[in-house]
Amino acid sequence: MRRTAIALGIGLGLLGSTVVTAPAQAANVVTTPLAATTTTARQVATFWLTDGAANLKNATPYAVQTVVHGERLSNPVVQDGKPGQVSPVTSPVSTTAKSPTTSGKVFFVGADGQPHWCTGTAVQSQYRNLVATAGHCVYDIQRSDTMFDKWVFVPGYSEGTTPWGLYVGKQVSAHYDFDAYTDYDRDFAFVNVYSGVVSSSDGVLTNKGRLGDNVGGQGFSWNQPIGSSRDVFGYPAGANPDGTKPYTGETLEGSTGPTFTMTLSDLPADQPIGVDSPFPGEGSLGSSWLERYSNDVGVGYLNGITISVSDTDGDNRYDTGVSPYFDAQTNEIYRAAANLWSGSILI
């Protein structure tokens, strides 16, 4: 559901008083606070890290819009400008793992008052503080104009551990059309996070430093051709409809496959794309699609975000991840977010 750029001031009454006004040249960008003050951010960190990180451990995968009905197409995508890219920053972490240190889980409290999670990934930015995920893993699409509460990112999450710290979300940048119209061509979000923290056994928070300094940051690309391979990284949880290939959601999983255009029968989206992937939707929402990913250095170029999955051949097994196509307007949102400062929650 594409439109021409409009002035950001139009329709701001829908967004409430919490919206941060974007400059005129960024008419598609809506930036909204999450934990707007350091006091609130410390309370959020404490919520997740107390009692041995019980709320992290007890969180369940977010299960809204995990499956859609889709058909694969052979049509080319419609590009809205020239291709472009921003280079990644490699991780300073010494590891032998063949998966990116940038991937992790995003945690939040849902409309039901319970802790849930999606997947997210650290992306290169000016202040090394940016996380990309699905738009509906930040915006509560079941409650109009509402952000999820207590939003945090934990890179490298595994069974309650925070190996490189916990990062509280300060603000989210998204496309106006997703916020105002729930346009799934724009179901992506970029969250600026405060510097990370860890908690001691007596509950004292300690500064862990900036996200990108700790785990690196994926590059970013837009208006790329369809058909080439993407590496998908996420935390799938659950099984196929026929019960096969169950995933626990506790460990980061990867898959590799070609991309293609799609049509969806139950989501308003004009130009969704798909990738060969066997992951179920629960836990996979927000998974990164990395173009030209290198196992040797653990980075590539973010070029898609899982917003749902599909069984396109009707055999009761998921075969496709679904993403918006990353075009020049996606880059507009990314670049606005990539230049926003966040700082530390500790003095």
C-alpha positions as semicolon CSV with decimal commas, in nm:
position;residue;x (nm);y (nm);z (nm)
1;M;0,000;0,000;0,000
2;R;0,241;0,262;-0,122
3;R;0,188;0,635;-0,125
4;T;0,383;0,947;-0,207
5;A;0,562;1,121;0,078
6;I;0,343;1,350;0,287
7;A;0,422;1,608;0,548
8;L;0,474;1,448;0,887
9;G;0,243;1,694;1,055
10;I;-0,060;1,553;0,872
11;G;-0,243;1,302;1,089
12;L;-0,023;1,341;1,396
13;G;-0,333;1,346;1,610
14;L;-0,348;0,971;1,554
15;L;-0,012;0,927;1,721
16;G;-0,062;1,111;2,048
17;S;0,166;1,352;2,230
18;T;0,458;1,108;2,255
19;V;0,566;1,140;1,892
20;V;0,896;1,312;1,823
21;T;0,864;1,540;1,520
22;A;1,097;1,449;1,235
23;P;1,263;1,709;1,012
24;A;1,082;1,807;0,692
25;Q;1,323;1,609;0,474
26;A;1,227;1,291;0,661
27;A;0,853;1,307;0,597
28;N;0,803;0,930;0,624
29;V;0,978;0,894;0,961
30;V;0,788;0,861;1,290
31;T;1,007;0,846;1,601
32;T;0,839;0,756;1,930
33;P;0,984;0,722;2,283
34;L;1,002;0,387;2,458
35;A;1,191;0,438;2,786
36;A;1,236;0,814;2,747
37;T;1,426;0,882;3,073
38;T;1,720;0,711;3,238
39;T;1,512;0,659;3,552
40;T;1,252;0,467;3,352
41;A;1,524;0,276;3,168
42;R;1,683;0,160;3,495
43;Q;1,343;0,038;3,613
44;V;1,304;-0,155;3,288
45;A;1,647;-0,317;3,322
46;T;1,574;-0,413;3,682
47;F;1,242;-0,570;3,580
48;W;1,420;-0,811;3,345
49;L;1,736;-0,882;3,546
50;T;1,609;-0,932;3,903
51;D;1,541;-1,275;4,054
52;G;1,802;-1,438;3,834
53;A;1,653;-1,287;3,516
54;A;1,326;-1,470;3,586
55;N;1,123;-1,254;3,348
56;L;1,366;-1,323;3,064
57;K;1,348;-1,696;3,130
58;N;0,968;-1,699;3,161
59;A;0,902;-1,498;2,844
60;T;0,718;-1,674;2,561
61;P;0,750;-1,615;2,185
62;Y;0,521;-1,345;2,051
63;A;0,248;-1,520;1,856
64;V;0,065;-1,246;1,661
65;Q;0,063;-1,270;1,280
66;T;0,306;-1,561;1,270
67;V;0,153;-1,735;0,965
68;V;0,016;-1,594;0,640
69;H;-0,118;-1,749;0,320
70;G;0,119;-1,669;0,039
71;E;0,206;-1,758;-0,318
72;R;0,548;-1,737;-0,479
73;L;0,580;-1,526;-0,792
74;S;0,838;-1,483;-1,065
75;N;0,777;-1,111;-1,111
76;P;1,064;-0,865;-1,055
77;V;1,044;-0,614;-0,773
78;V;0,971;-0,248;-0,842
79;Q;1,268;-0,044;-0,727
80;D;1,217;0,318;-0,625
81;G;1,573;0,429;-0,688
82;K;1,931;0,315;-0,718
83;P;2,069;0,029;-0,505
84;G;2,275;0,130;-0,203
85;Q;2,446;-0,004;0,103
86;V;2,609;0,086;0,435
87;S;2,908;-0,123;0,537
88;P;2,896;-0,346;0,847
89;V;3,124;-0,332;1,151
90;T;3,276;-0,662;1,256
91;S;3,240;-0,796;1,606
92;P;3,525;-0,744;1,853
93;V;3,415;-1,060;2,036
94;S;3,646;-1,356;2,000
95;T;3,428;-1,652;1,908
96;T;3,443;-1,971;1,706
97;A;3,066;-1,974;1,651
98;K;2,948;-1,973;1,291
99;S;2,660;-1,737;1,366
100;P;2,646;-1,359;1,407
101;T;2,706;-1,207;1,751
102;T;2,471;-0,926;1,642
103;S;2,161;-1,148;1,669
104;G;1,957;-1,174;1,987
105;K;1,612;-1,157;2,136
106;V;1,398;-0,849;2,190
107;F;1,182;-0,875;2,503
108;F;0,874;-0,674;2,595
109;V;0,554;-0,692;2,797
110;G;0,249;-0,753;2,579
111;A;-0,112;-0,644;2,601
112;D;-0,178;-0,949;2,819
113;G;0,067;-0,819;3,082
114;Q;0,302;-1,110;3,017
115;P;0,665;-1,109;2,893
116;H;0,719;-1,206;2,528
117;W;1,002;-1,204;2,279
118;C;1,089;-1,171;1,911
119;T;1,423;-1,175;1,729
120;G;1,635;-0,866;1,661
121;T;1,977;-0,775;1,526
122;A;2,233;-0,501;1,588
123;V;2,287;-0,276;1,285
124;Q;2,566;-0,031;1,214
125;S;2,490;0,328;1,320
126;Q;2,671;0,648;1,414
127;Y;2,644;0,587;1,789
128;R;2,662;0,203;1,777
129;N;2,317;0,182;1,935
130;L;2,070;0,049;1,677
131;V;1,854;-0,267;1,668
132;A;1,636;-0,379;1,375
133;T;1,327;-0,596;1,416
134;A;0,974;-0,635;1,282
135;G;0,752;-0,331;1,329
136;H;0,490;-0,537;1,511
137;C;0,754;-0,650;1,761
138;V;0,760;-0,289;1,888
139;Y;0,417;-0,153;1,793
140;D;0,119;-0,336;1,942
141;I;-0,096;-0,381;1,630
142;Q;-0,378;-0,522;1,844
143;R;-0,405;-0,194;2,035
144;S;-0,399;0,121;1,825
145;D;-0,113;0,371;1,875
146;T;0,051;0,171;2,154
147;M;0,414;0,071;2,202
148;F;0,503;-0,245;2,389
149;D;0,617;-0,183;2,746
150;K;0,965;-0,257;2,888
151;W;1,131;-0,317;2,549
152;V;1,490;-0,450;2,564
153;F;1,743;-0,628;2,342
154;V;1,972;-0,912;2,456
155;P;2,232;-1,012;2,194
156;G;2,348;-1,372;2,215
157;Y;2,065;-1,465;2,450
158;S;2,059;-1,826;2,566
159;E;1,861;-1,972;2,857
160;G;1,846;-1,659;3,069
161;T;2,201;-1,540;3,008
162;T;2,300;-1,192;2,889
163;P;2,655;-1,256;2,762
164;W;2,704;-0,905;2,621
165;G;2,456;-0,720;2,838
166;L;2,095;-0,604;2,825
167;Y;2,007;-0,293;2,623
168;V;1,696;-0,091;2,705
169;G;1,513;0,067;2,411
170;K;1,504;0,448;2,422
171;Q;1,309;0,529;2,104
172;V;1,177;0,360;1,791
173;S;1,180;0,492;1,436
174;A;0,928;0,350;1,190
175;H;0,752;0,439;0,868
176;Y;0,448;0,665;0,893
177;D;0,244;0,420;0,684
178;F;0,296;0,136;0,930
179;D;0,210;0,349;1,230
180;A;-0,094;0,515;1,070
181;Y;-0,228;0,245;0,836
182;T;-0,059;-0,081;0,945
183;D;0,088;-0,111;0,596
184;Y;0,286;-0,435;0,602
185;D;0,512;-0,315;0,322
186;R;0,653;-0,108;0,611
187;D;0,653;-0,368;0,892
188;F;1,003;-0,290;1,017
189;A;1,140;-0,085;1,305
190;F;1,474;0,055;1,415
191;V;1,522;0,098;1,790
192;N;1,793;0,311;1,950
193;V;1,907;0,145;2,271
194;Y;2,091;0,281;2,572
195;S;2,433;0,139;2,654
196;G;2,410;-0,212;2,794
197;V;2,398;-0,316;3,157
198;V;2,458;-0,632;3,356
199;S;2,339;-0,711;3,706
200;S;2,540;-0,842;4,000
201;S;2,410;-1,104;4,242
202;D;2,291;-0,827;4,474
203;G;2,105;-0,646;4,196
204;V;2,352;-0,366;4,128
205;L;2,357;-0,257;3,763
206;T;2,693;-0,209;3,591
207;N;2,756;-0,037;3,259
208;K;2,850;-0,275;2,975
209;G;2,913;-0,017;2,701
210;R;2,763;0,050;2,361
211;L;2,595;-0,229;2,167
212;G;2,802;-0,198;1,850
213;D;3,127;-0,177;2,044
214;N;3,041;-0,510;2,207
215;V;2,896;-0,718;1,924
216;G;2,952;-0,523;1,601
217;G;2,678;-0,418;1,362
218;Q;2,535;-0,558;1,040
219;G;2,551;-0,345;0,729
220;F;2,236;-0,229;0,554
221;S;2,132;-0,248;0,187
222;W;1,831;-0,139;-0,018
223;N;1,688;-0,165;-0,370
224;Q;1,874;-0,491;-0,424
225;P;1,774;-0,742;-0,694
226;I;1,563;-1,043;-0,600
227;G;1,675;-1,400;-0,662
228;S;2,009;-1,409;-0,484
229;S;2,062;-1,587;-0,155
230;R;1,999;-1,454;0,196
231;D;2,113;-1,597;0,529
232;V;1,831;-1,587;0,785
233;F;1,909;-1,583;1,158
234;G;1,649;-1,609;1,432
235;Y;1,515;-1,793;1,736
236;P;1,234;-2,011;1,596
237;A;1,014;-2,182;1,853
238;G;0,766;-2,457;1,770
239;A;0,704;-2,709;1,497
240;N;0,556;-2,736;1,150
241;P;0,179;-2,795;1,130
242;D;0,250;-3,165;1,073
243;G;0,458;-3,176;1,393
244;T;0,798;-3,213;1,228
245;K;1,118;-3,017;1,295
246;P;1,034;-2,867;1,634
247;Y;1,253;-2,577;1,753
248;T;1,302;-2,480;2,118
249;G;1,361;-2,106;2,071
250;E;1,656;-2,126;2,309
251;T;1,935;-2,110;2,053
252;L;2,006;-1,901;1,745
253;E;1,930;-2,088;1,423
254;G;2,029;-2,010;1,065
255;S;1,905;-2,101;0,719
256;T;2,007;-2,002;0,367
257;G;1,795;-1,972;0,054
258;P;1,703;-1,764;-0,250
259;T;1,461;-1,472;-0,244
260;F;1,153;-1,417;-0,463
261;T;0,850;-1,192;-0,492
262;M;0,521;-1,297;-0,334
263;T;0,153;-1,220;-0,308
264;L;-0,029;-1,251;0,025
265;S;-0,402;-1,316;0,062
266;D;-0,442;-1,205;0,422
267;L;-0,209;-0,908;0,476
268;P;-0,226;-0,563;0,314
269;A;0,109;-0,550;0,133
270;D;0,182;-0,456;-0,227
271;Q;0,536;-0,585;-0,258
272;P;0,625;-0,853;-0,002
273;I;0,922;-1,079;-0,071
274;G;0,998;-1,432;0,043
275;V;1,301;-1,644;0,121
276;D;1,341;-2,021;0,140
277;S;1,337;-2,092;0,515
278;P;1,200;-2,379;0,728
279;F;1,141;-2,175;1,044
280;P;0,802;-2,153;1,217
281;G;0,672;-1,803;1,279
282;E;0,677;-1,803;1,658
283;G;1,015;-1,673;1,770
284;S;1,120;-1,597;1,412
285;L;0,942;-1,261;1,392
286;G;1,216;-0,999;1,349
287;S;1,476;-1,244;1,215
288;S;1,747;-1,080;1,004
289;W;1,792;-1,152;0,633
290;L;2,159;-1,095;0,556
291;E;2,287;-1,039;0,206
292;R;2,647;-1,142;0,130
293;Y;2,689;-1,283;0,480
294;S;3,041;-1,402;0,569
295;N;3,084;-1,684;0,820
296;D;3,444;-1,580;0,872
297;V;3,360;-1,239;1,017
298;G;2,992;-1,285;1,112
299;V;2,853;-0,988;0,920
300;G;2,673;-0,905;0,597
301;Y;2,407;-0,655;0,490
302;L;2,062;-0,648;0,646
303;N;1,820;-0,674;0,353
304;G;1,503;-0,814;0,505
305;I;1,317;-0,878;0,833
306;T;1,085;-1,173;0,894
307;I;0,731;-1,048;0,958
308;S;0,560;-1,386;0,913
309;V;0,605;-1,730;0,756
310;S;0,409;-1,929;0,501
311;D;0,350;-2,281;0,371
312;T;0,335;-2,199;0,000
313;D;0,301;-2,556;-0,134
314;G;0,036;-2,682;0,110
315;D;0,231;-2,975;0,254
316;N;0,184;-2,862;0,619
317;R;0,547;-2,757;0,646
318;Y;0,668;-2,400;0,653
319;D;0,891;-2,323;0,359
320;T;0,899;-1,943;0,334
321;G;0,988;-1,642;0,546
322;V;0,812;-1,318;0,450
323;S;0,959;-0,966;0,460
324;P;0,888;-0,617;0,328
325;Y;1,109;-0,525;0,034
326;F;1,382;-0,287;0,152
327;D;1,366;0,016;-0,078
328;A;1,473;0,382;-0,060
329;Q;1,198;0,461;0,191
330;T;1,328;0,183;0,418
331;N;1,668;0,345;0,390
332;E;1,512;0,679;0,485
333;I;1,387;0,534;0,814
334;Y;1,717;0,354;0,877
335;R;1,927;0,666;0,818
336;A;1,711;0,878;1,048
337;A;1,745;0,623;1,327
338;A;2,116;0,564;1,261
339;N;2,194;0,924;1,355
340;L;2,009;0,936;1,689
341;W;2,203;0,936;2,015
342;S;2,092;0,741;2,322
343;G;2,360;0,744;2,597
344;S;2,382;0,542;2,918
345;I;2,121;0,469;3,186
346;L;2,388;0,488;3,456
347;I;2,560;0,802;3,581
